[in-house]
Amino acid sequence: MRNVPRLLINTPDIEIWPGGLLRARSNHDARLLSQASHVLRRKRDGRYLAVQLPHG
């Protein structure tokens, strides 16, 4: 496991989650979430907006 501090950043509309903490809704989401270091998620409906991957 990584020894990186896990921070959840909240704004009124968007959350930034550390990778590996969210549940995937589809195979495509699962592949992206498994590699992500951070995930942007909309609070209103829980939709994933973007992921930060190690290679860009």
mmCIF file of the N, C-alpha and C atoms, coordinates in Angstrom:
data_MODEL
# 
_entry.id   MODEL 
# 
loop_
_atom_site.group_PDB 
_atom_site.id 
_atom_site.type_symbol 
_atom_site.label_atom_id 
_atom_site.label_alt_id 
_atom_site.label_comp_id 
_atom_site.label_asym_id 
_atom_site.label_entity_id 
_atom_site.label_seq_id 
_atom_site.pdbx_PDB_ins_code 
_atom_site.Cartn_x 
_atom_site.Cartn_y 
_atom_site.Cartn_z 
_atom_site.occupancy 
_atom_site.B_iso_or_equiv 
_atom_site.pdbx_formal_charge 
_atom_site.auth_seq_id 
_atom_site.auth_comp_id 
_atom_site.auth_asym_id 
_atom_site.auth_atom_id 
_atom_site.pdbx_PDB_model_num 
ATOM 1   N N  . MET A 1 1  ? 0.834   -1.192 0.000   1.00 0.00 ? 1  MET A N  1 
ATOM 2   C CA . MET A 1 1  ? 0.000   0.000  0.000   1.00 0.00 ? 1  MET A CA 1 
ATOM 3   C C  . MET A 1 1  ? 0.871   1.245  0.000   1.00 0.00 ? 1  MET A C  1 
ATOM 4   N N  . ARG A 1 2  ? 0.312   2.284  -0.498  1.00 0.00 ? 2  ARG A N  1 
ATOM 5   C CA . ARG A 1 2  ? 1.021   3.562  -0.520  1.00 0.00 ? 2  ARG A CA 1 
ATOM 6   C C  . ARG A 1 2  ? 0.914   4.235  0.841   1.00 0.00 ? 2  ARG A C  1 
ATOM 7   N N  . ASN A 1 3  ? 1.942   4.966  1.202   1.00 0.00 ? 3  ASN A N  1 
ATOM 8   C CA . ASN A 1 3  ? 1.935   5.721  2.451   1.00 0.00 ? 3  ASN A CA 1 
ATOM 9   C C  . ASN A 1 3  ? 1.629   7.188  2.214   1.00 0.00 ? 3  ASN A C  1 
ATOM 10  N N  . VAL A 1 4  ? 0.787   7.446  1.249   1.00 0.00 ? 4  VAL A N  1 
ATOM 11  C CA . VAL A 1 4  ? 0.383   8.808  0.909   1.00 0.00 ? 4  VAL A CA 1 
ATOM 12  C C  . VAL A 1 4  ? -0.830  9.172  1.755   1.00 0.00 ? 4  VAL A C  1 
ATOM 13  N N  . PRO A 1 5  ? -0.841  10.358 2.368   1.00 0.00 ? 5  PRO A N  1 
ATOM 14  C CA . PRO A 1 5  ? -2.032  10.737 3.137   1.00 0.00 ? 5  PRO A CA 1 
ATOM 15  C C  . PRO A 1 5  ? -3.257  10.832 2.232   1.00 0.00 ? 5  PRO A C  1 
ATOM 16  N N  . ARG A 1 6  ? -4.359  10.272 2.685   1.00 0.00 ? 6  ARG A N  1 
ATOM 17  C CA . ARG A 1 6  ? -5.600  10.288 1.909   1.00 0.00 ? 6  ARG A CA 1 
ATOM 18  C C  . ARG A 1 6  ? -6.448  11.470 2.354   1.00 0.00 ? 6  ARG A C  1 
ATOM 19  N N  . LEU A 1 7  ? -6.672  12.394 1.444   1.00 0.00 ? 7  LEU A N  1 
ATOM 20  C CA . LEU A 1 7  ? -7.455  13.588 1.742   1.00 0.00 ? 7  LEU A CA 1 
ATOM 21  C C  . LEU A 1 7  ? -8.702  13.617 0.878   1.00 0.00 ? 7  LEU A C  1 
ATOM 22  N N  . LEU A 1 8  ? -9.818  13.927 1.483   1.00 0.00 ? 8  LEU A N  1 
ATOM 23  C CA . LEU A 1 8  ? -11.062 14.163 0.762   1.00 0.00 ? 8  LEU A CA 1 
ATOM 24  C C  . LEU A 1 8  ? -11.287 15.665 0.776   1.00 0.00 ? 8  LEU A C  1 
ATOM 25  N N  . ILE A 1 9  ? -11.386 16.261 -0.401  1.00 0.00 ? 9  ILE A N  1 
ATOM 26  C CA . ILE A 1 9  ? -11.573 17.702 -0.523  1.00 0.00 ? 9  ILE A CA 1 
ATOM 27  C C  . ILE A 1 9  ? -13.002 17.956 -0.981  1.00 0.00 ? 9  ILE A C  1 
ATOM 28  N N  . ASN A 1 10 ? -13.730 18.743 -0.226  1.00 0.00 ? 10 ASN A N  1 
ATOM 29  C CA . ASN A 1 10 ? -15.136 19.039 -0.519  1.00 0.00 ? 10 ASN A CA 1 
ATOM 30  C C  . ASN A 1 10 ? -15.314 20.493 -0.912  1.00 0.00 ? 10 ASN A C  1 
ATOM 31  N N  . THR A 1 11 ? -16.139 20.712 -1.913  1.00 0.00 ? 11 THR A N  1 
ATOM 32  C CA . THR A 1 11 ? -16.647 22.037 -2.245  1.00 0.00 ? 11 THR A CA 1 
ATOM 33  C C  . THR A 1 11 ? -18.165 21.901 -2.245  1.00 0.00 ? 11 THR A C  1 
ATOM 34  N N  . PRO A 1 12 ? -18.909 22.973 -2.397  1.00 0.00 ? 12 PRO A N  1 
ATOM 35  C CA . PRO A 1 12 ? -20.370 22.842 -2.413  1.00 0.00 ? 12 PRO A CA 1 
ATOM 36  C C  . PRO A 1 12 ? -20.905 21.954 -3.535  1.00 0.00 ? 12 PRO A C  1 
ATOM 37  N N  . ASP A 1 13 ? -20.159 21.840 -4.656  1.00 0.00 ? 13 ASP A N  1 
ATOM 38  C CA . ASP A 1 13 ? -20.669 21.092 -5.807  1.00 0.00 ? 13 ASP A CA 1 
ATOM 39  C C  . ASP A 1 13 ? -19.866 19.842 -6.165  1.00 0.00 ? 13 ASP A C  1 
ATOM 40  N N  . ILE A 1 14 ? -18.573 19.817 -5.818  1.00 0.00 ? 14 ILE A N  1 
ATOM 41  C CA . ILE A 1 14 ? -17.690 18.738 -6.267  1.00 0.00 ? 14 ILE A CA 1 
ATOM 42  C C  . ILE A 1 14 ? -16.870 18.200 -5.098  1.00 0.00 ? 14 ILE A C  1 
ATOM 43  N N  . GLU A 1 15 ? -16.591 16.896 -5.141  1.00 0.00 ? 15 GLU A N  1 
ATOM 44  C CA . GLU A 1 15 ? -15.704 16.254 -4.175  1.00 0.00 ? 15 GLU A CA 1 
ATOM 45  C C  . GLU A 1 15 ? -14.488 15.724 -4.921  1.00 0.00 ? 15 GLU A C  1 
ATOM 46  N N  . ILE A 1 16 ? -13.324 15.786 -4.290  1.00 0.00 ? 16 ILE A N  1 
ATOM 47  C CA . ILE A 1 16 ? -12.121 15.174 -4.839  1.00 0.00 ? 16 ILE A CA 1 
ATOM 48  C C  . ILE A 1 16 ? -11.736 14.051 -3.890  1.00 0.00 ? 16 ILE A C  1 
ATOM 49  N N  . TRP A 1 17 ? -11.857 12.807 -4.369  1.00 0.00 ? 17 TRP A N  1 
ATOM 50  C CA . TRP A 1 17 ? -11.598 11.622 -3.565  1.00 0.00 ? 17 TRP A CA 1 
ATOM 51  C C  . TRP A 1 17 ? -10.244 11.024 -3.915  1.00 0.00 ? 17 TRP A C  1 
ATOM 52  N N  . PRO A 1 18 ? -9.563  10.435 -2.953  1.00 0.00 ? 18 PRO A N  1 
ATOM 53  C CA . PRO A 1 18 ? -8.363  9.661  -3.275  1.00 0.00 ? 18 PRO A CA 1 
ATOM 54  C C  . PRO A 1 18 ? -8.764  8.421  -4.074  1.00 0.00 ? 18 PRO A C  1 
ATOM 55  N N  . GLY A 1 19 ? -7.890  7.993  -4.955  1.00 0.00 ? 19 GLY A N  1 
ATOM 56  C CA . GLY A 1 19 ? -8.177  6.801  -5.755  1.00 0.00 ? 19 GLY A CA 1 
ATOM 57  C C  . GLY A 1 19 ? -8.310  5.562  -4.886  1.00 0.00 ? 19 GLY A C  1 
ATOM 58  N N  . GLY A 1 20 ? -9.110  4.629  -5.330  1.00 0.00 ? 20 GLY A N  1 
ATOM 59  C CA . GLY A 1 20 ? -9.285  3.373  -4.623  1.00 0.00 ? 20 GLY A CA 1 
ATOM 60  C C  . GLY A 1 20 ? -10.340 3.369  -3.538  1.00 0.00 ? 20 GLY A C  1 
ATOM 61  N N  . LEU A 1 21 ? -11.001 4.484  -3.281  1.00 0.00 ? 21 LEU A N  1 
ATOM 62  C CA . LEU A 1 21 ? -12.011 4.538  -2.228  1.00 0.00 ? 21 LEU A CA 1 
ATOM 63  C C  . LEU A 1 21 ? -13.442 4.510  -2.757  1.00 0.00 ? 21 LEU A C  1 
ATOM 64  N N  . LEU A 1 22 ? -13.606 4.691  -4.053  1.00 0.00 ? 22 LEU A N  1 
ATOM 65  C CA . LEU A 1 22 ? -14.947 4.755  -4.621  1.00 0.00 ? 22 LEU A CA 1 
ATOM 66  C C  . LEU A 1 22 ? -15.320 3.451  -5.309  1.00 0.00 ? 22 LEU A C  1 
ATOM 67  N N  . ARG A 1 23 ? -16.591 3.158  -5.361  1.00 0.00 ? 23 ARG A N  1 
ATOM 68  C CA . ARG A 1 23 ? -17.100 1.947  -6.005  1.00 0.00 ? 23 ARG A CA 1 
ATOM 69  C C  . ARG A 1 23 ? -17.440 2.250  -7.461  1.00 0.00 ? 23 ARG A C  1 
ATOM 70  N N  . ALA A 1 24 ? -17.030 1.360  -8.327  1.00 0.00 ? 24 ALA A N  1 
ATOM 71  C CA . ALA A 1 24 ? -17.277 1.527  -9.759  1.00 0.00 ? 24 ALA A CA 1 
ATOM 72  C C  . ALA A 1 24 ? -18.700 1.099  -10.107 1.00 0.00 ? 24 ALA A C  1 
ATOM 73  N N  . ARG A 1 25 ? -19.263 1.759  -11.109 1.00 0.00 ? 25 ARG A N  1 
ATOM 74  C CA . ARG A 1 25 ? -20.608 1.428  -11.581 1.00 0.00 ? 25 ARG A CA 1 
ATOM 75  C C  . ARG A 1 25 ? -20.582 0.608  -12.858 1.00 0.00 ? 25 ARG A C  1 
ATOM 76  N N  . SER A 1 26 ? -19.448 0.611  -13.541 1.00 0.00 ? 26 SER A N  1 
ATOM 77  C CA . SER A 1 26 ? -19.325 -0.143 -14.790 1.00 0.00 ? 26 SER A CA 1 
ATOM 78  C C  . SER A 1 26 ? -17.887 -0.635 -14.923 1.00 0.00 ? 26 SER A C  1 
ATOM 79  N N  . ASN A 1 27 ? -17.656 -1.493 -15.911 1.00 0.00 ? 27 ASN A N  1 
ATOM 80  C CA . ASN A 1 27 ? -16.293 -1.987 -16.137 1.00 0.00 ? 27 ASN A CA 1 
ATOM 81  C C  . ASN A 1 27 ? -15.349 -0.865 -16.526 1.00 0.00 ? 27 ASN A C  1 
ATOM 82  N N  . HIS A 1 28 ? -15.836 0.068  -17.317 1.00 0.00 ? 28 HIS A N  1 
ATOM 83  C CA . HIS A 1 28 ? -15.012 1.204  -17.728 1.00 0.00 ? 28 HIS A CA 1 
ATOM 84  C C  . HIS A 1 28 ? -14.606 2.032  -16.506 1.00 0.00 ? 28 HIS A C  1 
ATOM 85  N N  . ASP A 1 29 ? -15.560 2.324  -15.637 1.00 0.00 ? 29 ASP A N  1 
ATOM 86  C CA . ASP A 1 29 ? -15.253 3.062  -14.408 1.00 0.00 ? 29 ASP A CA 1 
ATOM 87  C C  . ASP A 1 29 ? -14.277 2.284  -13.539 1.00 0.00 ? 29 ASP A C  1 
ATOM 88  N N  . ALA A 1 30 ? -14.444 0.971  -13.442 1.00 0.00 ? 30 ALA A N  1 
ATOM 89  C CA . ALA A 1 30 ? -13.569 0.144  -12.605 1.00 0.00 ? 30 ALA A CA 1 
ATOM 90  C C  . ALA A 1 30 ? -12.125 0.209  -13.087 1.00 0.00 ? 30 ALA A C  1 
ATOM 91  N N  . ARG A 1 31 ? -11.917 0.157  -14.392 1.00 0.00 ? 31 ARG A N  1 
ATOM 92  C CA . ARG A 1 31 ? -10.555 0.233  -14.934 1.00 0.00 ? 31 ARG A CA 1 
ATOM 93  C C  . ARG A 1 31 ? -9.914  1.573  -14.613 1.00 0.00 ? 31 ARG A C  1 
ATOM 94  N N  . LEU A 1 32 ? -10.680 2.651  -14.768 1.00 0.00 ? 32 LEU A N  1 
ATOM 95  C CA . LEU A 1 32 ? -10.130 3.978  -14.488 1.00 0.00 ? 32 LEU A CA 1 
ATOM 96  C C  . LEU A 1 32 ? -9.896  4.200  -12.994 1.00 0.00 ? 32 LEU A C  1 
ATOM 97  N N  . LEU A 1 33 ? -10.851 3.786  -12.164 1.00 0.00 ? 33 LEU A N  1 
ATOM 98  C CA . LEU A 1 33 ? -10.727 3.989  -10.727 1.00 0.00 ? 33 LEU A CA 1 
ATOM 99  C C  . LEU A 1 33 ? -9.586  3.183  -10.127 1.00 0.00 ? 33 LEU A C  1 
ATOM 100 N N  . SER A 1 34 ? -9.286  2.016  -10.689 1.00 0.00 ? 34 SER A N  1 
ATOM 101 C CA . SER A 1 34 ? -8.210  1.191  -10.145 1.00 0.00 ? 34 SER A CA 1 
ATOM 102 C C  . SER A 1 34 ? -6.843  1.824  -10.362 1.00 0.00 ? 34 SER A C  1 
ATOM 103 N N  . GLN A 1 35 ? -6.714  2.685  -11.364 1.00 0.00 ? 35 GLN A N  1 
ATOM 104 C CA . GLN A 1 35 ? -5.439  3.339  -11.660 1.00 0.00 ? 35 GLN A CA 1 
ATOM 105 C C  . GLN A 1 35 ? -5.368  4.770  -11.141 1.00 0.00 ? 35 GLN A C  1 
ATOM 106 N N  . ALA A 1 36 ? -6.478  5.328  -10.708 1.00 0.00 ? 36 ALA A N  1 
ATOM 107 C CA . ALA A 1 36 ? -6.560  6.752  -10.380 1.00 0.00 ? 36 ALA A CA 1 
ATOM 108 C C  . ALA A 1 36 ? -5.889  7.084  -9.057  1.00 0.00 ? 36 ALA A C  1 
ATOM 109 N N  . SER A 1 37 ? -5.228  8.236  -9.033  1.00 0.00 ? 37 SER A N  1 
ATOM 110 C CA . SER A 1 37 ? -4.712  8.749  -7.763  1.00 0.00 ? 37 SER A CA 1 
ATOM 111 C C  . SER A 1 37 ? -5.737  9.669  -7.105  1.00 0.00 ? 37 SER A C  1 
ATOM 112 N N  . HIS A 1 38 ? -6.569  10.349 -7.911  1.00 0.00 ? 38 HIS A N  1 
ATOM 113 C CA . HIS A 1 38 ? -7.662  11.186 -7.413  1.00 0.00 ? 38 HIS A CA 1 
ATOM 114 C C  . HIS A 1 38 ? -8.832  11.119 -8.383  1.00 0.00 ? 38 HIS A C  1 
ATOM 115 N N  . VAL A 1 39 ? -10.033 11.301 -7.847  1.00 0.00 ? 39 VAL A N  1 
ATOM 116 C CA . VAL A 1 39 ? -11.253 11.263 -8.653  1.00 0.00 ? 39 VAL A CA 1 
ATOM 117 C C  . VAL A 1 39 ? -12.113 12.473 -8.321  1.00 0.00 ? 39 VAL A C  1 
ATOM 118 N N  . LEU A 1 40 ? -12.570 13.194 -9.347  1.00 0.00 ? 40 LEU A N  1 
ATOM 119 C CA . LEU A 1 40 ? -13.521 14.292 -9.163  1.00 0.00 ? 40 LEU A CA 1 
ATOM 120 C C  . LEU A 1 40 ? -14.915 13.734 -9.335  1.00 0.00 ? 40 LEU A C  1 
ATOM 121 N N  . ARG A 1 41 ? -15.787 14.012 -8.342  1.00 0.00 ? 41 ARG A N  1 
ATOM 122 C CA . ARG A 1 41 ? -17.146 13.491 -8.377  1.00 0.00 ? 41 ARG A CA 1 
ATOM 123 C C  . ARG A 1 41 ? -18.129 14.606 -8.069  1.00 0.00 ? 41 ARG A C  1 
ATOM 124 N N  . ARG A 1 42 ? -19.206 14.669 -8.851  1.00 0.00 ? 42 ARG A N  1 
ATOM 125 C CA . ARG A 1 42 ? -20.243 15.673 -8.635  1.00 0.00 ? 42 ARG A CA 1 
ATOM 126 C C  . ARG A 1 42 ? -21.124 15.225 -7.473  1.00 0.00 ? 42 ARG A C  1 
ATOM 127 N N  . LYS A 1 43 ? -21.348 16.106 -6.500  1.00 0.00 ? 43 LYS A N  1 
ATOM 128 C CA . LYS A 1 43 ? -22.133 15.770 -5.309  1.00 0.00 ? 43 LYS A CA 1 
ATOM 129 C C  . LYS A 1 43 ? -23.604 15.540 -5.613  1.00 0.00 ? 43 LYS A C  1 
ATOM 130 N N  . ARG A 1 44 ? -24.139 16.302 -6.532  1.00 0.00 ? 44 ARG A N  1 
ATOM 131 C CA . ARG A 1 44 ? -25.577 16.267 -6.799  1.00 0.00 ? 44 ARG A CA 1 
ATOM 132 C C  . ARG A 1 44 ? -26.068 14.869 -7.162  1.00 0.00 ? 44 ARG A C  1 
ATOM 133 N N  . ASP A 1 45 ? -25.339 14.185 -8.043  1.00 0.00 ? 45 ASP A N  1 
ATOM 134 C CA . ASP A 1 45 ? -25.788 12.872 -8.492  1.00 0.00 ? 45 ASP A CA 1 
ATOM 135 C C  . ASP A 1 45 ? -24.728 11.776 -8.365  1.00 0.00 ? 45 ASP A C  1 
ATOM 136 N N  . GLY A 1 46 ? -23.536 12.108 -7.865  1.00 0.00 ? 46 GLY A N  1 
ATOM 137 C CA . GLY A 1 46 ? -22.496 11.110 -7.677  1.00 0.00 ? 46 GLY A CA 1 
ATOM 138 C C  . GLY A 1 46 ? -21.766 10.718 -8.947  1.00 0.00 ? 46 GLY A C  1 
ATOM 139 N N  . ARG A 1 47 ? -21.978 11.460 -10.017 1.00 0.00 ? 47 ARG A N  1 
ATOM 140 C CA . ARG A 1 47 ? -21.341 11.137 -11.295 1.00 0.00 ? 47 ARG A CA 1 
ATOM 141 C C  . ARG A 1 47 ? -19.850 11.458 -11.250 1.00 0.00 ? 47 ARG A C  1 
ATOM 142 N N  . TYR A 1 48 ? -19.034 10.546 -11.803 1.00 0.00 ? 48 TYR A N  1 
ATOM 143 C CA . TYR A 1 48 ? -17.587 10.774 -11.897 1.00 0.00 ? 48 TYR A CA 1 
ATOM 144 C C  . TYR A 1 48 ? -17.311 11.728 -13.035 1.00 0.00 ? 48 TYR A C  1 
ATOM 145 N N  . LEU A 1 49 ? -16.559 12.789 -12.764 1.00 0.00 ? 49 LEU A N  1 
ATOM 146 C CA . LEU A 1 49 ? -16.272 13.799 -13.773 1.00 0.00 ? 49 LEU A CA 1 
ATOM 147 C C  . LEU A 1 49 ? -14.907 13.618 -14.390 1.00 0.00 ? 49 LEU A C  1 
ATOM 148 N N  . ALA A 1 50 ? -13.901 13.249 -13.592 1.00 0.00 ? 50 ALA A N  1 
ATOM 149 C CA . ALA A 1 50 ? -12.542 13.101 -14.093 1.00 0.00 ? 50 ALA A CA 1 
ATOM 150 C C  . ALA A 1 50 ? -11.716 12.272 -13.133 1.00 0.00 ? 50 ALA A C  1 
ATOM 151 N N  . VAL A 1 51 ? -10.667 11.656 -13.647 1.00 0.00 ? 51 VAL A N  1 
ATOM 152 C CA . VAL A 1 51 ? -9.713  10.932 -12.815 1.00 0.00 ? 51 VAL A CA 1 
ATOM 153 C C  . VAL A 1 51 ? -8.312  11.435 -13.134 1.00 0.00 ? 51 VAL A C  1 
ATOM 154 N N  . GLN A 1 52 ? -7.450  11.426 -12.127 1.00 0.00 ? 52 GLN A N  1 
ATOM 155 C CA . GLN A 1 52 ? -6.063  11.772 -12.327 1.00 0.00 ? 52 GLN A CA 1 
ATOM 156 C C  . GLN A 1 52 ? -5.283  10.458 -12.366 1.00 0.00 ? 52 GLN A C  1 
ATOM 157 N N  . LEU A 1 53 ? -4.680  10.170 -13.514 1.00 0.00 ? 53 LEU A N  1 
ATOM 158 C CA . LEU A 1 53 ? -3.933  8.940  -13.710 1.00 0.00 ? 53 LEU A CA 1 
ATOM 159 C C  . LEU A 1 53 ? -2.439  9.228  -13.649 1.00 0.00 ? 53 LEU A C  1 
ATOM 160 N N  . PRO A 1 54 ? -1.629  8.240  -13.295 1.00 0.00 ? 54 PRO A N  1 
ATOM 161 C CA . PRO A 1 54 ? -0.183  8.457  -13.209 1.00 0.00 ? 54 PRO A CA 1 
ATOM 162 C C  . PRO A 1 54 ? 0.455   8.899  -14.523 1.00 0.00 ? 54 PRO A C  1 
ATOM 163 N N  . HIS A 1 55 ? -0.091  8.461  -15.649 1.00 0.00 ? 55 HIS A N  1 
ATOM 164 C CA . HIS A 1 55 ? 0.494   8.811  -16.942 1.00 0.00 ? 55 HIS A CA 1 
ATOM 165 C C  . HIS A 1 55 ? -0.214  9.990  -17.615 1.00 0.00 ? 55 HIS A C  1 
ATOM 166 N N  . GLY A 1 56 ? -1.020  10.727 -16.855 1.00 0.00 ? 56 GLY A N  1 
ATOM 167 C CA . GLY A 1 56 ? -1.635  11.937 -17.400 1.00 0.00 ? 56 GLY A CA 1 
ATOM 168 C C  . GLY A 1 56 ? -3.114  11.925 -17.430 1.00 0.00 ? 56 GLY A C  1 
# 
